[in-house]
Amino acid sequence: MKTNLKVLSQSLGLSQTTVSRALAGYSDVSPVTRQRVLEAARASGYEPDTTARRLATGRSEAVGIIYPFGDSGLGDPRFVEVMAGLSDGLAEARMDLMVAAARAQTELDSYKRLTSSRAVDALIVANTRLDDARIQFLQQRKFPFVAYGRTNSASPYAWFDFDNEAGARLATQRLLGLGHRRIALIHAPLSMTFAAQRHAGYVQALREAGLEPEAALVVEVPLDRHGACEATRRLLALPQPPTALLVDNNLSGVGTLRALMESGWQPGRGPSLIVYDGVPADLPLPYRVTAVEQPTGEASGRTLARLVLDLLAGHPVPSLNQLAQPVIAPGDTDRPASAGG
């Protein structure tokens, strides 16, 4: 016989509200109590009446994320890992993750439909832009959301992001320390928050070293492999090619690697290379690419899950901001300028 919430609560000597919130993963229930409730629920075979709970709470028990068709980020294995961690974190709170696809030009329409229908209790906004119409819309509607990245919005909102400016600054300083002065930057469109921040970190590091960015060495490409491959070929063909390359995302990093290998490049022969976020682990390489690393993947997904659960639990929005710090992961692809070309 299945145990219901009332019987489970009585057996634990706790209120039904406390048990319900513990099962939902809300952070206002102590870890000790939450673990005690979860163990008792498993031991008794308790399964919540999802329909009854949704009727009682008026919630859908789901969090949504909308991703546009054609955006190469959806094919990024690291983002797939983020969604896995997000899904796992929500599942532990007995909530579902709804992933909706939309064409880029009609993406905002999907936000309007989901918020109007209340198909989800909150949304995760990914790939934030400096001026983000999606976030402006959600703020106007007062609809709960967590942004995976920051924007220029002056109104407070919940977000999780990485210190992108610091990461690019670290990478550029590393190359400067190796004696490089002609350092190229291959970056995603600057309308994207992460790209603008990484661009700023690169510029800052150069200026601190008494250098100005050289227009021919700073190239904007789409967030994909092909654009970076073509841009790298053009950089290598310059009368004075760069002695080092910094690529601001892992998708473009694969394209840059392809162009380098086509030119006969090997680590220690030709320009040094640093790729933000590294390259996919399943790319067979006999060497390690020097990278700017940050806790992406499942850990990021779980952080987003915790933030959205805290938001739904009523935690103050200004307290729901988290900035993760990147580090340099040394590899085999950057060398002193005299040795690297």
Solvent accessible surface area in square Angstrom, and as a share of the most:
residue,aa,sasa,rsa
1,M,235,1.05
2,K,153,0.65
3,T,24,0.14
4,N,84,0.43
5,L,47,0.23
6,K,113,0.48
7,V,78,0.45
8,L,3,0.02
9,S,3,0.02
10,Q,122,0.54
11,S,85,0.55
12,L,19,0.09
13,G,66,0.64
14,L,48,0.24
15,S,62,0.40
16,Q,85,0.38
17,T,91,0.53
18,T,42,0.24
19,V,0,0.00
20,S,30,0.20
21,R,69,0.25
22,A,1,0.01
23,L,3,0.01
24,A,9,0.07
25,G,20,0.20
26,Y,15,0.06
27,S,51,0.33
28,D,87,0.45
29,V,12,0.07
30,S,53,0.34
31,P,97,0.61
32,V,120,0.69
33,T,32,0.18
34,R,52,0.19
35,Q,84,0.37
36,R,111,0.40
37,V,0,0.00
38,L,40,0.20
39,E,88,0.40
40,A,25,0.20
41,A,2,0.02
42,R,156,0.57
43,A,94,0.73
44,S,44,0.28
45,G,41,0.40
46,Y,15,0.06
47,E,105,0.47
48,P,24,0.15
49,D,92,0.48
50,T,54,0.31
51,T,92,0.53
52,A,46,0.36
53,R,35,0.13
54,R,89,0.33
55,L,145,0.72
56,A,89,0.69
57,T,72,0.42
58,G,68,0.65
59,R,76,0.28
60,S,24,0.16
61,E,13,0.06
62,A,9,0.07
63,V,0,0.00
64,G,0,0.00
65,I,2,0.01
66,I,1,0.01
67,Y,5,0.02
68,P,9,0.05
69,F,114,0.48
70,G,84,0.81
71,D,36,0.18
72,S,38,0.25
73,G,6,0.06
74,L,65,0.33
75,G,59,0.57
76,D,18,0.10
77,P,52,0.33
78,R,63,0.23
79,F,16,0.07
80,V,80,0.46
81,E,79,0.36
82,V,4,0.02
83,M,28,0.13
84,A,41,0.32
85,G,0,0.00
86,L,0,0.00
87,S,45,0.29
88,D,63,0.32
89,G,9,0.09
90,L,0,0.00
91,A,60,0.47
92,E,108,0.48
93,A,1,0.01
94,R,73,0.27
95,M,8,0.03
96,D,82,0.42
97,L,36,0.18
98,M,73,0.33
99,V,73,0.42
100,A,24,0.19
101,A,57,0.45
102,A,8,0.06
103,R,146,0.53
104,A,63,0.49
105,Q,146,0.65
106,T,58,0.34
107,E,6,0.03
108,L,56,0.28
109,D,60,0.31
110,S,9,0.06
111,Y,0,0.00
112,K,89,0.38
113,R,152,0.55
114,L,21,0.11
115,T,2,0.01
116,S,74,0.48
117,S,75,0.48
118,R,141,0.51
119,A,35,0.27
120,V,0,0.00
121,D,13,0.07
122,A,0,0.00
123,L,0,0.00
124,I,0,0.00
125,V,0,0.00
126,A,2,0.01
127,N,35,0.18
128,T,5,0.03
129,R,77,0.28
130,L,49,0.25
131,D,108,0.56
132,D,3,0.02
133,A,53,0.41
134,R,7,0.03
135,I,1,0.01
136,Q,85,0.38
137,F,25,0.10
138,L,0,0.00
139,Q,45,0.20
140,Q,143,0.64
141,R,106,0.39
142,K,173,0.73
143,F,6,0.03
144,P,40,0.25
145,F,13,0.06
146,V,0,0.00
147,A,0,0.00
148,Y,31,0.12
149,G,5,0.05
150,R,57,0.21
151,T,21,0.12
152,N,94,0.48
153,S,37,0.24
154,A,109,0.85
155,S,58,0.37
156,P,97,0.61
157,Y,16,0.06
158,A,2,0.01
159,W,41,0.14
160,F,4,0.02
161,D,8,0.04
162,F,12,0.05
163,D,29,0.15
164,N,2,0.01
165,E,63,0.28
166,A,12,0.09
167,G,0,0.00
168,A,1,0.01
169,R,62,0.23
170,L,70,0.35
171,A,0,0.00
172,T,0,0.00
173,Q,74,0.33
174,R,77,0.28
175,L,0,0.00
176,L,19,0.09
177,G,69,0.66
178,L,48,0.24
179,G,40,0.38
180,H,0,0.00
181,R,129,0.47
182,R,53,0.19
183,I,2,0.01
184,A,0,0.00
185,L,1,0.00
186,I,0,0.00
187,H,6,0.03
188,A,0,0.00
189,P,37,0.23
190,L,61,0.30
191,S,71,0.46
192,M,23,0.10
193,T,4,0.02
194,F,37,0.16
195,A,0,0.00
196,A,24,0.18
197,Q,29,0.13
198,R,12,0.04
199,H,44,0.20
200,A,41,0.32
201,G,0,0.00
202,Y,1,0.00
203,V,17,0.10
204,Q,67,0.30
205,A,1,0.01
206,L,6,0.03
207,R,137,0.50
208,E,108,0.48
209,A,51,0.39
210,G,69,0.67
211,L,50,0.25
212,E,119,0.54
213,P,37,0.23
214,E,75,0.34
215,A,92,0.71
216,A,54,0.42
217,L,5,0.02
218,V,32,0.18
219,V,25,0.15
220,E,92,0.41
221,V,5,0.03
222,P,77,0.49
223,L,27,0.14
224,D,44,0.23
225,R,114,0.42
226,H,123,0.55
227,G,12,0.12
228,A,0,0.00
229,C,2,0.01
230,E,55,0.25
231,A,0,0.00
232,T,0,0.00
233,R,88,0.32
234,R,138,0.51
235,L,3,0.02
236,L,47,0.23
237,A,83,0.64
238,L,49,0.24
239,P,132,0.83
240,Q,122,0.54
241,P,57,0.36
242,P,5,0.03
243,T,32,0.18
244,A,0,0.00
245,L,0,0.00
246,L,2,0.01
247,V,0,0.00
248,D,2,0.01
249,N,8,0.04
250,N,5,0.03
251,L,11,0.06
252,S,0,0.00
253,G,0,0.00
254,V,15,0.09
255,G,2,0.02
256,T,0,0.00
257,L,1,0.00
258,R,134,0.49
259,A,2,0.02
260,L,0,0.00
261,M,90,0.40
262,E,98,0.44
263,S,72,0.47
264,G,44,0.43
265,W,13,0.05
266,Q,95,0.42
267,P,36,0.23
268,G,33,0.32
269,R,152,0.55
270,G,25,0.24
271,P,18,0.11
272,S,3,0.02
273,L,0,0.00
274,I,0,0.00
275,V,0,0.00
276,Y,1,0.00
277,D,18,0.09
278,G,7,0.07
279,V,22,0.13
280,P,10,0.06
281,A,112,0.87
282,D,123,0.64
283,L,51,0.25
284,P,119,0.75
285,L,41,0.21
286,P,126,0.79
287,Y,37,0.14
288,R,154,0.56
289,V,17,0.10
290,T,0,0.00
291,A,5,0.04
292,V,0,0.00
293,E,87,0.39
294,Q,21,0.09
295,P,63,0.39
296,T,31,0.18
297,G,3,0.03
298,E,88,0.39
299,A,59,0.46
300,S,1,0.00
301,G,0,0.00
302,R,101,0.37
303,T,22,0.13
304,L,1,0.00
305,A,2,0.01
306,R,109,0.40
307,L,4,0.02
308,V,0,0.00
309,L,13,0.07
310,D,10,0.05
311,L,26,0.13
312,L,19,0.10
313,A,22,0.17
314,G,61,0.59
315,H,58,0.26
316,P,91,0.57
317,V,48,0.27
318,P,94,0.59
319,S,73,0.47
320,L,6,0.03
321,N,58,0.30
322,Q,65,0.29
323,L,68,0.34
324,A,15,0.12
325,Q,106,0.47
326,P,8,0.05
327,V,90,0.51
328,I,37,0.19
329,A,24,0.19
330,P,78,0.49
331,G,13,0.12
332,D,41,0.21
333,T,2,0.01
334,D,8,0.04
335,R,86,0.31
336,P,60,0.38
337,A,22,0.17
338,S,115,0.74
339,A,59,0.46
340,G,1,0.01
341,G,62,0.60
